[in-house]
Every structure is written in structure tokens, then in C-alpha cells.
Amino acid sequence: MRAPFLLLALPILAWAQSPSGAPDIVGPETQDGDCAVPAPQRSGSVFDNLRRETDAFTLVNTKRGLSFHRPIYLLPVTWSPEYHSEASEVLFQISLKQRLFNRNLFFGYTQRSFWQLYNGNDSRPFRETNYNPELFYRWKPQWRWLPELGFDIGADHESNGKELPDSRSWNRIIGAAYYEGERQLLHLRLWYRIPENENRPADDPKRDDNPDIHRYYGYGELRLQRKLFGDAQHMLAMMARGNPATGKGAFELVYSAPFSDYAFWSVYLWNGYGESLIDYNRSVTRVGIGLMLAR
């Protein structure tokens, strides 16, 4: 149980100042897509690196070494009417990526957990955790007529690490196109699910756990992030996905505002299917409040 309590300490860490002198873990972004080795930086505590990341759209950065990937957040208070007596959960996500071989090849890892911290009667269990490793190549062609355009191609695996009958997983080939402006990011991601055998016995681990997941997730998602107001430190982020043939889908809305040099207040809203893999075919509405370290 140590890791969850470390995550709950993030608000304190975000507020505190760290001593300088630790080595940098992220470097400057290159414009031509090459990964030149930057000169050493004098001040470089981990929290200085976090502070430098806060102005970026972390989903599309091409920094050397280890950097943020998807949003990193801790929502200590969330509420969903679908869970009745277990409605209040802690929701948190960590997400990092590592640049490989001095190229725009990346290994990313995202982990998202739903923790029933306030459910003391059942020993405060983790209701669901989703694990999402991915490998992708990022191409930023720097076209003169549209230099803000970029593309990704890769593959990912997502699962909840549970045994049957609660096991959920899928593998995808993924392509993405994005437009990164000074104050906004438009990101379209499309996927093809790698087929699995759903005719195997029900107790066979190689059997398809969720053969109809495409009915609820569809075949892609659209994300829009927009920096707001004069200082551009406030941000509104939206995600929409779905399958027009079934009318199933999901919508996510996140508003964030400055909290400290290293973190942001965050208000979270989710409505629809697939907030987690265990709920891929269950519609959930959730609101939450907490802190973000990357967005």
C-alpha cells in the first residue's frame, strides 16, 4: 500500500520547494525531429523539470530521455451515482514516455487506478487498475505551409491485470494526426483492434475477454486542449469518442487552473462508456476534483 500513499502526498510535494542539484530528466524539444544531446543544465531538480513541463501539451512533446506523456493527476474526491455506497473513489493516473535510440521512437506507459480509499468496511480496495504500455514513432514533417502538424504510428496493449472472469484486455494498431498551435492542440487518434479468438473455452486465458468492445469505444477518439485567458495557464481539455452505428460512446471534460509552480487545480467530468476497462460496456457519470502535474 506504499505507492498509493505516495500518490496522496503529491499535493504536499507540489507545494514544497525541492533542493537543487539533481540531474535533469527531460531536455529541450527539437524542431527538426532529430534528438541532439543538449548541454548540461545547472539547476535541475525533479520539480524544476515538472515546472518546465507545465506549459507544454505533454501528449505531443518530443523531448529527449524521460518525459511526461498523458496527463498525470490525483483526484482525491470523485463521485459517481453508479456505485451507490461505493460512490466516492480516489482516481489517479501516471503516464511517462522514454525516447529511444536518439530517434523519435518512444515507449510510453500509462496507469490509471480507481481506489476505494473511503470504503473501510472492505479494506479500502483498488476496484480497477488499467495498464497501458505502447510503442510509437512520431513524425513532425515541418511542412512550410503547415509546420504545426504531426503524426504518430504505433501499437499498444491495455489490460486490467485480473483473472477470469473479470479479465479485460485488447491490443491495437494506432495512428494519430495532430495540430499543435501556440494555445491549442487538436489530436485525432484512430485504431484497429488486433483480433483475438472469442470461441475458446470460457476459462481459457487466451480467449477474447471483450469481443464487443468496439461497440462502446468505436474506432477512434478526438481530443481538444485549449489554453485560456491572457496568461494561458488555465486550460480546458475535451475528449470525445464513440461508435455511430451503436450510439455508444464517451465524453470527458477537464478544466485546470494554476495551483503552484508545479501543479494545477483540476475539475473532472466523465460521461459514457469505458471510463475503465471493467466498465467498457457500462455507462458511468463521474465528477471529481484534485491536482494535475502534467496536462
Secondary structure as a PSIPRED ss2 file (coil, helix, strand):
# PSIPRED VFORMAT (PSIPRED V4.0)

   1 M C   1.000  0.000  0.000
   2 R H   0.000  1.000  0.000
   3 A H   0.000  1.000  0.000
   4 P H   0.000  1.000  0.000
   5 F H   0.000  1.000  0.000
   6 L H   0.000  1.000  0.000
   7 L H   0.000  1.000  0.000
   8 L H   0.000  1.000  0.000
   9 A C   1.000  0.000  0.000
  10 L H   0.000  1.000  0.000
  11 P H   0.000  1.000  0.000
  12 I H   0.000  1.000  0.000
  13 L H   0.000  1.000  0.000
  14 A H   0.000  1.000  0.000
  15 W H   0.000  1.000  0.000
  16 A C   1.000  0.000  0.000
  17 Q C   1.000  0.000  0.000
  18 S C   1.000  0.000  0.000
  19 P C   1.000  0.000  0.000
  20 S C   1.000  0.000  0.000
  21 G C   1.000  0.000  0.000
  22 A C   1.000  0.000  0.000
  23 P C   1.000  0.000  0.000
  24 D C   1.000  0.000  0.000
  25 I C   1.000  0.000  0.000
  26 V E   0.000  0.000  1.000
  27 G E   0.000  0.000  1.000
  28 P E   0.000  0.000  1.000
  29 E E   0.000  0.000  1.000
  30 T C   1.000  0.000  0.000
  31 Q C   1.000  0.000  0.000
  32 D C   1.000  0.000  0.000
  33 G C   1.000  0.000  0.000
  34 D C   1.000  0.000  0.000
  35 C C   1.000  0.000  0.000
  36 A C   1.000  0.000  0.000
  37 V C   1.000  0.000  0.000
  38 P C   1.000  0.000  0.000
  39 A C   1.000  0.000  0.000
  40 P C   1.000  0.000  0.000
  41 Q C   1.000  0.000  0.000
  42 R C   1.000  0.000  0.000
  43 S C   1.000  0.000  0.000
  44 G C   1.000  0.000  0.000
  45 S C   1.000  0.000  0.000
  46 V H   0.000  1.000  0.000
  47 F H   0.000  1.000  0.000
  48 D H   0.000  1.000  0.000
  49 N H   0.000  1.000  0.000
  50 L H   0.000  1.000  0.000
  51 R H   0.000  1.000  0.000
  52 R H   0.000  1.000  0.000
  53 E H   0.000  1.000  0.000
  54 T C   1.000  0.000  0.000
  55 D C   1.000  0.000  0.000
  56 A C   1.000  0.000  0.000
  57 F C   1.000  0.000  0.000
  58 T H   0.000  1.000  0.000
  59 L H   0.000  1.000  0.000
  60 V H   0.000  1.000  0.000
  61 N C   1.000  0.000  0.000
  62 T C   1.000  0.000  0.000
  63 K E   0.000  0.000  1.000
  64 R E   0.000  0.000  1.000
  65 G E   0.000  0.000  1.000
  66 L E   0.000  0.000  1.000
  67 S E   0.000  0.000  1.000
  68 F E   0.000  0.000  1.000
  69 H C   1.000  0.000  0.000
  70 R C   1.000  0.000  0.000
  71 P C   1.000  0.000  0.000
  72 I E   0.000  0.000  1.000
  73 Y E   0.000  0.000  1.000
  74 L E   0.000  0.000  1.000
  75 L E   0.000  0.000  1.000
  76 P E   0.000  0.000  1.000
  77 V E   0.000  0.000  1.000
  78 T E   0.000  0.000  1.000
  79 W E   0.000  0.000  1.000
  80 S C   1.000  0.000  0.000
  81 P H   0.000  1.000  0.000
  82 E H   0.000  1.000  0.000
  83 Y H   0.000  1.000  0.000
  84 H H   0.000  1.000  0.000
  85 S H   0.000  1.000  0.000
  86 E H   0.000  1.000  0.000
  87 A C   1.000  0.000  0.000
  88 S E   0.000  0.000  1.000
  89 E E   0.000  0.000  1.000
  90 V E   0.000  0.000  1.000
  91 L E   0.000  0.000  1.000
  92 F E   0.000  0.000  1.000
  93 Q E   0.000  0.000  1.000
  94 I E   0.000  0.000  1.000
  95 S E   0.000  0.000  1.000
  96 L E   0.000  0.000  1.000
  97 K E   0.000  0.000  1.000
  98 Q E   0.000  0.000  1.000
  99 R E   0.000  0.000  1.000
 100 L E   0.000  0.000  1.000
 101 F C   1.000  0.000  0.000
 102 N C   1.000  0.000  0.000
 103 R C   1.000  0.000  0.000
 104 N C   1.000  0.000  0.000
 105 L E   0.000  0.000  1.000
 106 F E   0.000  0.000  1.000
 107 F E   0.000  0.000  1.000
 108 G E   0.000  0.000  1.000
 109 Y E   0.000  0.000  1.000
 110 T E   0.000  0.000  1.000
 111 Q E   0.000  0.000  1.000
 112 R E   0.000  0.000  1.000
 113 S E   0.000  0.000  1.000
 114 F E   0.000  0.000  1.000
 115 W E   0.000  0.000  1.000
 116 Q C   1.000  0.000  0.000
 117 L C   1.000  0.000  0.000
 118 Y C   1.000  0.000  0.000
 119 N C   1.000  0.000  0.000
 120 G H   0.000  1.000  0.000
 121 N H   0.000  1.000  0.000
 122 D H   0.000  1.000  0.000
 123 S C   1.000  0.000  0.000
 124 R C   1.000  0.000  0.000
 125 P C   1.000  0.000  0.000
 126 F E   0.000  0.000  1.000
 127 R E   0.000  0.000  1.000
 128 E E   0.000  0.000  1.000
 129 T E   0.000  0.000  1.000
 130 N E   0.000  0.000  1.000
 131 Y E   0.000  0.000  1.000
 132 N E   0.000  0.000  1.000
 133 P E   0.000  0.000  1.000
 134 E E   0.000  0.000  1.000
 135 L E   0.000  0.000  1.000
 136 F E   0.000  0.000  1.000
 137 Y E   0.000  0.000  1.000
 138 R E   0.000  0.000  1.000
 139 W E   0.000  0.000  1.000
 140 K C   1.000  0.000  0.000
 141 P C   1.000  0.000  0.000
 142 Q C   1.000  0.000  0.000
 143 W E   0.000  0.000  1.000
 144 R C   1.000  0.000  0.000
 145 W C   1.000  0.000  0.000
 146 L E   0.000  0.000  1.000
 147 P C   1.000  0.000  0.000
 148 E C   1.000  0.000  0.000
 149 L E   0.000  0.000  1.000
 150 G E   0.000  0.000  1.000
 151 F E   0.000  0.000  1.000
 152 D E   0.000  0.000  1.000
 153 I E   0.000  0.000  1.000
 154 G E   0.000  0.000  1.000
 155 A E   0.000  0.000  1.000
 156 D E   0.000  0.000  1.000
 157 H E   0.000  0.000  1.000
 158 E E   0.000  0.000  1.000
 159 S E   0.000  0.000  1.000
 160 N C   1.000  0.000  0.000
 161 G C   1.000  0.000  0.000
 162 K C   1.000  0.000  0.000
 163 E C   1.000  0.000  0.000
 164 L C   1.000  0.000  0.000
 165 P C   1.000  0.000  0.000
 166 D C   1.000  0.000  0.000
 167 S C   1.000  0.000  0.000
 168 R C   1.000  0.000  0.000
 169 S E   0.000  0.000  1.000
 170 W E   0.000  0.000  1.000
 171 N E   0.000  0.000  1.000
 172 R E   0.000  0.000  1.000
 173 I E   0.000  0.000  1.000
 174 I E   0.000  0.000  1.000
 175 G E   0.000  0.000  1.000
 176 A E   0.000  0.000  1.000
 177 A E   0.000  0.000  1.000
 178 Y E   0.000  0.000  1.000
 179 Y E   0.000  0.000  1.000
 180 E E   0.000  0.000  1.000
 181 G C   1.000  0.000  0.000
 182 E C   1.000  0.000  0.000
 183 R C   1.000  0.000  0.000
 184 Q E   0.000  0.000  1.000
 185 L E   0.000  0.000  1.000
 186 L E   0.000  0.000  1.000
 187 H E   0.000  0.000  1.000
 188 L E   0.000  0.000  1.000
 189 R E   0.000  0.000  1.000
 190 L E   0.000  0.000  1.000
 191 W E   0.000  0.000  1.000
 192 Y E   0.000  0.000  1.000
 193 R E   0.000  0.000  1.000
 194 I C   1.000  0.000  0.000
 195 P C   1.000  0.000  0.000
 196 E C   1.000  0.000  0.000
 197 N C   1.000  0.000  0.000
 198 E C   1.000  0.000  0.000
 199 N C   1.000  0.000  0.000
 200 R C   1.000  0.000  0.000
 201 P C   1.000  0.000  0.000
 202 A C   1.000  0.000  0.000
 203 D C   1.000  0.000  0.000
 204 D C   1.000  0.000  0.000
 205 P C   1.000  0.000  0.000
 206 K C   1.000  0.000  0.000
 207 R C   1.000  0.000  0.000
 208 D C   1.000  0.000  0.000
 209 D C   1.000  0.000  0.000
 210 N C   1.000  0.000  0.000
 211 P C   1.000  0.000  0.000
 212 D C   1.000  0.000  0.000
 213 I C   1.000  0.000  0.000
 214 H H   0.000  1.000  0.000
 215 R H   0.000  1.000  0.000
 216 Y H   0.000  1.000  0.000
 217 Y H   0.000  1.000  0.000
 218 G C   1.000  0.000  0.000
 219 Y C   1.000  0.000  0.000
 220 G E   0.000  0.000  1.000
 221 E E   0.000  0.000  1.000
 222 L E   0.000  0.000  1.000
 223 R E   0.000  0.000  1.000
 224 L E   0.000  0.000  1.000
 225 Q E   0.000  0.000  1.000
 226 R E   0.000  0.000  1.000
 227 K E   0.000  0.000  1.000
 228 L E   0.000  0.000  1.000
 229 F C   1.000  0.000  0.000
 230 G C   1.000  0.000  0.000
 231 D C   1.000  0.000  0.000
 232 A C   1.000  0.000  0.000
 233 Q C   1.000  0.000  0.000
 234 H E   0.000  0.000  1.000
 235 M E   0.000  0.000  1.000
 236 L E   0.000  0.000  1.000
 237 A E   0.000  0.000  1.000
 238 M E   0.000  0.000  1.000
 239 M E   0.000  0.000  1.000
 240 A E   0.000  0.000  1.000
 241 R E   0.000  0.000  1.000
 242 G E   0.000  0.000  1.000
 243 N E   0.000  0.000  1.000
 244 P C   1.000  0.000  0.000
 245 A C   1.000  0.000  0.000
 246 T C   1.000  0.000  0.000
 247 G C   1.000  0.000  0.000
 248 K E   0.000  0.000  1.000
 249 G E   0.000  0.000  1.000
 250 A E   0.000  0.000  1.000
 251 F E   0.000  0.000  1.000
 252 E E   0.000  0.000  1.000
 253 L E   0.000  0.000  1.000
 254 V E   0.000  0.000  1.000
 255 Y E   0.000  0.000  1.000
 256 S E   0.000  0.000  1.000
 257 A E   0.000  0.000  1.000
 258 P E   0.000  0.000  1.000
 259 F C   1.000  0.000  0.000
 260 S C   1.000  0.000  0.000
 261 D C   1.000  0.000  0.000
 262 Y C   1.000  0.000  0.000
 263 A C   1.000  0.000  0.000
 264 F E   0.000  0.000  1.000
 265 W E   0.000  0.000  1.000
 266 S E   0.000  0.000  1.000
 267 V E   0.000  0.000  1.000
 268 Y E   0.000  0.000  1.000
 269 L E   0.000  0.000  1.000
 270 W E   0.000  0.000  1.000
 271 N E   0.000  0.000  1.000
 272 G E   0.000  0.000  1.000
 273 Y E   0.000  0.000  1.000
 274 G C   1.000  0.000  0.000
 275 E C   1.000  0.000  0.000
 276 S C   1.000  0.000  0.000
 277 L H   0.000  1.000  0.000
 278 I H   0.000  1.000  0.000
 279 D H   0.000  1.000  0.000
 280 Y C   1.000  0.000  0.000
 281 N C   1.000  0.000  0.000
 282 R C   1.000  0.000  0.000
 283 S E   0.000  0.000  1.000
 284 V E   0.000  0.000  1.000
 285 T E   0.000  0.000  1.000
 286 R E   0.000  0.000  1.000
 287 V E   0.000  0.000  1.000
 288 G E   0.000  0.000  1.000
 289 I E   0.000  0.000  1.000
 290 G E   0.000  0.000  1.000
 291 L E   0.000  0.000  1.000
 292 M E   0.000  0.000  1.000
 293 L E   0.000  0.000  1.000
 294 A E   0.000  0.000  1.000
 295 R C   1.000  0.000  0.000
